């Protein structure tokens, strides 16, 4: 069971995680936080040991063993006009990667737009959702799943999963990892507001796909080309085979096999 005292000892934030909601089981932490009946402060965190309908991007399911990993969501409901959601997505992934590197010295690789990899295996994923009223975003929910102490992953996966335990061959503190992530994330959100180019550059430095040949799938649409950049809004810039440039807002990216 998640130890709140151990988590709180290492938490060094002003607002992220200061309101902490714990559940043994929910359908989805994003759903639960989105519909939560009480008015919650900016930075509230909802963590569940188990999800019956954990969500990934494009309707995919996030599968996680109970009490072994971190499945949680963060509420942001202030100053939402100061950054774009795609850049917030990249900032979240960067912060997860930095926390894993800081604590466990694992070499992470960021995959556009929302995955964190170790040795090309997926160790974390992110799903950002928002609620708007009169064309204004009222709140943003950031769902995060980090594979921490799960030893075995059963099933078929587009990207094979891994965990901190599988990489280090030992269990680690989930509480310490969550507090480290929130500490870093709060600092990175401030940097995103005042110096977004620094966040972008730090993200690019950890993306090994950059400058490589890739394939992008969005529903039935498949595009191929060279991944040449991420623009100032957080969108992928693709150089197509005819040498033209296209900005990509959505899609699943994979390395393109050589012709």
Number of C-alpha atoms within 10 A of each C-alpha: 9 19 11 11 10 14 18 16 11 15 20 16 17 10 15 22 25 16 15 15 14 14 15 13 14 18 14 22 30 28 17 16 24 18 8 11 8 7 6 15 16 19 23 20 26 22 26 23 21 24 22 14 15 21 23 18 15 12 8 10 12 17 19 21 17 16 17 23 22 25 28 25 29 26 25 20 18 14 11 15 10 12 15 15 17 18 23 22 20 25 24 30 26 28 24 30 25 22 22 23 13 13 13 14 11 18 13 23 25 26 24 24 23 22 25 27 24 20 12 16 17 23 27 24 24 23 20 20 17 16 13 10 8 6 7 10 14 15 19 24 23 22 27 26 24 26 24 25 24 19 17 12 14 8 7 8 9 8 13 14 19 24 25 22 17 17 16 13 11 10 15 16 15 22 19 18 22 21 22 23 21 24 21 18 22 20 12 21 20 12 15 20 17 12 12 22 15 13 21 20 12 15 23 20 12 18 18 13 19 20 14 12 19 20 18 20 14 14 10 5 8 12 15 18 22 21 22 16 16 21 14 13 16 23 19 22 19 25 20 15 11 7 10 9 15 13 14 16 13 16 19 16 20 17 14 14 8 6 3
